[in-house]
Amino acid sequence: MSNIIESNTMEEAYLKASKKLNCSIVELDIEIIQHPSNGILGMFKKKAIISIAKKNEKSESKTTVIKNKSIETVNQENIQKITEGVKKLIKASCYNIELKKVEKYNENTVAIFLDGEDAALMIGKEGYRYKAFSYLLYNWANIKYDVNIRLEIAEFLQNQKEMIKKYLEHVIQKIKNNGRAQTKVLDGILVKIALEELREEFPDKYVGIRTAKNGGKYVLVNDFNNKKTEE
């Protein structure tokens, strides 16, 4: 029998699913129905919604949910509309920036590539303008076309990815040695990159974002069924 789980984050939804069916998350067949979104100024907020069932169970109700919610949301029509929208946004801005290309990154994500004379200005000190612009694009595209956005400005994202991968080397080794570890508090885009890298490295472990006492974010890795997970 399949079940629908709603929560504020994907990590909370996974943990609820594990508790509800009394098993490890690796034993679950999970389909993501809706990704969470904070919205804009409190509006358009979305919860994480997943459909779950034990892997050895088949459910007609689960199949119905999947049919009603297409897994692949990135198509040529959406890419074209997003391209037109980004061009209008750039034209209305004060930056000398050019849209290089918009393409499919995966089934639910569109990659946007920007570059130009004002690329550094658009990124801003410590990437604060990059984060703001990326957040703006994500909320627009997610609400209107139900897709995620991966923004690259003059290889800023790639450089950040290379930097965080180097930092994660000792974290990955610690996880291999001890079975668990956590990153230091990371800024905005870095915590998301770390999350992606560690989930790819450890697909059979719980990898989630946690909030420190000072409000900063870090990535925690441990076993799915570890009851001593940090709060």
N, C-alpha and C positions, 0 to 999 in steps of 0.2 A: 504494500500500500504506500502510495506517495503522500507527502505532506508539504504544505507551503509554510515557509518560515519568513518572517519579516523582522528586521532589526535596523539599527542606525548605521552599522558598518558590516562589511562582508565577514570580518573576523568574528564579530558577535553572532552573526547568523550561523556560521560554521559551528561555533561552540554550542549554540542552542540546538542545532541539528544533531550533534553528537549526543547531547544529553537526552534529547527527546527519543531517539531510537536506541539509546543505551549501548553505543558502540563507538569505536574509533572513527575519526573522520575519513581515514583511508578505506574504511569499509563501506562508505556511502557513495551512492551515485547521485551527483549534484548537478543540477541545471540552473544557471543564473537567469532569472526572469527579468530582474531590474537591478542596475548598479545604483549605489547610493549617490546622492548629490546634496551638497549643502545649500544650493540655490543662491539667489542674490538678495542680500538684505533680508534674509528670512523667508523670501518667497520662492516658490517652485522647488522646495526641498523634497527630495525623494529618499525613501528608505530602500535598504537592500532587501530584495525578495528572491528567494531560491526555492526550488522544488527538490525534495529529497526522497530517497528510497534506498533500502539496503541493496547492495550490488547484485545479490542473488534473487531479488524480487522484481517482477515486471508489473507495471500498472497502466491500465488504460487511461486513468485520470491524468497521469503524468504525461502520457503521449498527447492528450488533449491540450494540456498547458503548453507543450512545446509547439504544437501546431498553431495555437493562437498567438504565440510570441516567436517570430522568426529569429533564429540564432544569428544569422548573418544580417547585419544592418548597413554595412558599407556596400554601396552599389554605384554604378557610374552616374546615375541621376543625382544621388546625394553628393558625390564628389564634385560634380559640375556646379551644383547650387552653393556648396561651401566655397568653391573657388571664386564664384561671383561675389559672394558675401565678403570674403577676405579682401578682394580687390577694392570693393567699395569702402571698407574700413581703412585700408591703407591710403586710399585717395583722400579720405577725410582727415587723416592724421597730418602732423607737422613733420614727419620723418621722411627722409629720402631713402626709402626702402622699396625693395622689389620682391614680388611673389615669384619665386623660382619654379615651384611645382607643388601640386597637391596630388597625393596618391594614396592608394590603399596600403595600410601597414599590416592589419590583420582583419578578421571578420567583423570586428566592432570598432576599429580605430582607423582614423584618417591621419596621415602624416602631412604636415604643412612645412614647407621650406622657404625661409625668407633670408634675404641678404641685401647689402647695399652700403652706401657711404655712412649712413647713420645707424648701422647695425649695433655698434658698441653703445650708442645712446639708447637705443631701444632695449638693449639688455639691461643697462643701468648698473650702478654699483652693487656688487654682490648678487646681481641677477634679479633685483627687486622689480624692475619694469618687465622683465621677461616673465616672472611669476604672475604679475598682474594681468599681462596680456594673454598668457596661456590660460589663466583662470577664466578670463572673459570669453575667450574662444570656446573653451570647454563647455561652459554653461550654455552658451548660445547653441552650439552644435548638438549638445546632448539633449537639450529641451526640444529643439526643433526637428532634429533628424535622428535622435536616439543613437548617436555615435560618440566615441571618445576622440580626443585630439592629442596628437603628439607633435609639439611645436619645436622646430629647429631654426635658430637664428644664427647664421654665420658659424656653424659648427659648435655653438655654445653647449648644446645638449650633449654632443659627442665628447667634448672636452670634460664636461662634468662627469660623464659616465666613466671615462678612463680614469679620472681622479678617484672616484669612489670605488672602482674595481680594485685599484691598488690598495686603498685603505682596507677593503674587505678581506684581503688575503689573510691577515692574522685572525680575523673574526671567523673565517671559514675553517682555518686550521683548529681553532679553539673548539668549534662545533664538532669537528671530526674527532677530536680528542675527548671531549667531555659530553657530547650529545646535545649541548645547548650553549647559548651565548646571546649577548645582545650588543648592538652597536652603541656608540656614543650618541648623544643628542645631535640630530642632523637638521639642517635647514631645509625648508620647503621641498624643492625639486630633488635634493639629495636623498631624502628619506624615501621618496618614491622610487628612485633609481635603485637604492639599496634593497628595497622590498622586492623589486623585479629580479635583481641579480640573485638574491638569496633564495627566492622561490624556485628559480631555475636550477640552482645548485642543489637544493634540498627539497625535491618534490614530495617526499614522503614525511616531511615534518611540518609542524605548525610554524608559519612565518607570518607575523602580523605587526602592525604599527601600534605602539603603546605611547601613552602620554606621561611624561615625568612630572614630578611635583611642581617644577617651575613652568610647566606648560609646554615645554619642548617635546619633540617627537623622536622616538628611536624605534629600531626594529628588533623584535624579540624572536628567537628561534628555539624551539624545543619540540618534544614529542607531542603529537596530537592529544594523546590521552594522559598527559602529565598533569596530575591534579595540583601540582605545586607551581603552576604557572603564575608569574607575577601579576599583580593587579595594577 
